[in-house]
Amino acid sequence: MTTDHRHTTARIAALAIPTFGQLIAEPAFILIDTAIVGHLGEAPLAGLSIGSTIVLTTVGLCVFLAYGTTSQVARLIGAGRRREGLEAGIDGMWLALGIGIVVSAILFLAGRPLCAALGAEGPVLDQAQHYLNAIVFGLPGMLLVYAANGIFRGLQKVRITLIAAVAGAIVNTLLDILFVIALGWGIAGSGAATLIAQWFMGVFLTVPAILWSRAEGASIRPRLAGIAHSAGDGVPLFLRTLALRACLVATVMLAARMGVTVLAAYQAVNATWNFVLNMLDAIGIAGQALVAAELGARRRAGARATTAATARAGAIAGAAIGIGMIAVGFAAAPLFSPDAAVRSLIVVGMVTQGVFLPLCGWMWALDGILIGAGDYRYLAATCGMTAVAYLLALAGVGALAGTAALDAPAARMVALWAVLNVVFIGLRATFNAIRAHGDAWMVD
């Protein structure tokens, strides 16, 4: 490895490791909730799977608040327009707060029908609604976290995100233990603990974002033109994420039709997968910020070199994390459920997913690069095509689930995770690689 490659890799690592802190916040909260709620029984764990899917989908649909803001801030700062870059970040935060308030109200009013639409019924439906009602008004705080981090990433000051994530996880864990175990509030206590942790992180990161922006002379007042611009840039990213989240929601719906045991095990694997994917996404976002800055400064050669280094780092990290996920599957399954059948399926799912993580790491790295370059329309179009292909493949798995081929719960678990990686991840990796090989995405 040359000196330039080592330098680029070091810059990626310096941004990726702290960035991971912010990214793991919501999945870490869900993972903690899963580990504690899992000991309440199958119905609460299955209900958590449904409720957390709605929460993660909502937060995921608003990921443009972080990605779009990162790209805007980094490009403007790379071009030497620091104050304008920070004002773009503040506009994103105002947009996040408004979206969070509106979405929370909608989910509170429509929570039970949404849970039922995902396949929950009986005790599972009741548990899912209890969790969703308890957590839903924490979303504005979480979306503020996403938007504020666009400023931190653009400034390449991301250590504070790691501090916020660690502090938020500690708050969430302690409150989970207090509310669920000590006070006996059940699954609603888990949701309440996460709500408090979300707002804690939101305030924790909003204050320094405002102070740093004011120090640079940036306005912190809401600017309708700036908010509209942030929203406009976010539309293609929103459509991209909507297509992807529709796929993940459809997967949960299929898991629900495969039985409570499969759904409970799927939740444990899915919570772990969402957690480790953010390690990989952190690498992509680090490359995103660096590439956006290079393009803002009109250094295409630097953008190309950073792209290659980021993709390589993503694949290597995926391989290492995949080995870790397989080991966790064998060692930590009892932490998620006391039921032997559920634990067995958790191991099967963890091993299946761990094998495919190198591909995930490579794909996520290129995804981050193209977002940093502002190639939103291409991503929206290709993710839409991927969604159509994946939903068709998922329908095929659903048809086989009623036959001898997928009669065994273990076979169903393997099928769920294999089709997700081969079609959902594989097609996105192919589209991203084709795009990154050319020059059309490198618009200064």
Phi, psi and omega in degrees: 000131182285169179299319179297319179295318179296320179296316180295318179297321179295321178294320178298314181297320182298329177270323187292318185296310177291325180301325178305328180302312180290320185295327184278355187306298184293313176300325179294320177300315180294321180296317177297315178301319182297315182297324182277315181292331181304333181274001175272346179129175182295315184297313176299320180293318177294321177296322176297324178301316180291309183297317181291331176298318178295317180296310182295326177295316180297313179296319180297322179295336181262015183295340177299338178298327177272310186294312181296319180294320178302312182298314180298310183297313183296318179297315181293321178291321176299329178274003179085012182254069189295312182298316179297323178297317180291323177295325175297322177294318178296320176302319179297324179292319177297319178298318180298316181297315180297315179297317182300317181296314182295313183295321179300316180296319181295315182293325179296320182283328186251015187301311184295313177300324179295316179298319179294323180296333179276001175108001180283141177208160178061223181299327179295319178297317179298316181295318180298318180293319179301315181295313184296317180297327182284329188262339198299325183277009169273350184299320178302321178296319181291322179290328173298323177299313180300313183291318180300325182289341172298323177292313183297319180291317179299322177281349186059039174240082191247002180296329181297332179293325177294318178298316181296319182293317179297315180296318179296320179295321178296314179300314182297318181295313181297318180289326175301312180298318181294309187286316187278312187270307185289315184266347177069034181281351179071210185295331177295325177296324178295317178296320179295321178298318180292321178303312181297318180295323179297314180290326176302312179294321181300314179292319182303322184264334181292320183301306179294329178299318179291316182297316180293324179292317179294326179296334179267005179082013181278144178283140178251006177283152177293128179246114185300321180295318180292320178295319178296322178295316178299318179294320179297316177296331184279347183300309178298322177294323178297315180295321176301310183292326178300317179297317182292318181291328176300323178295315182291323177295319179298326178294318177297319180298320178293318177300322179296323179286343180274359176117156183298322181295316178296317181296318179297316179293321178301320180300317180296316179293318182295320178297319178293318180299315178299325179293308185287332177298331180288337170297317180288320179296328179299323177294316178298320181289324175299314176297323178302310181296318182291317180293319178300319178294320179297316180291323177298327178270005178063040177249084185292323179298319178295322178296319179296316180296320179294323177299312181297317181294322180292316179298318179296316180296322180296317180293317180295316179297322179299319179296315181294316181291326178299318176298318178296322181293321178297317179297319179297322180302318180284324188270328192249003180306321179298339179291337184266335182199143175277351184278126184296321181294319178294317180299319180298317179290329176298316179299315180300314180294319180297316180295315180301313182291322181300326180297327185268357186297329175302319176297318178300316182298317179295315181295315182297325179297312180294326177300314179298320180298313182293328175293316178300329179279356180076023182275053190292320184293321178297316180296319180296316182294313183288327177290329174296316178295321177298319181298317180298313180296319183291318180296325175293317178296322180294323177298323177297318177296319179299321178293322180287337183298338179267008181246176180295334183299324181235039180284324182283138178304321180297319179296323178294319179295316177299316181298317180303311185280330179291315181292327177299317183282318183293316184265304185295312179279317185299315180294319179297321178298319180296312180299316181295320180295319178299316182293314183294334180292333180267197183241355187297334182282343184271071178267122182291000000 
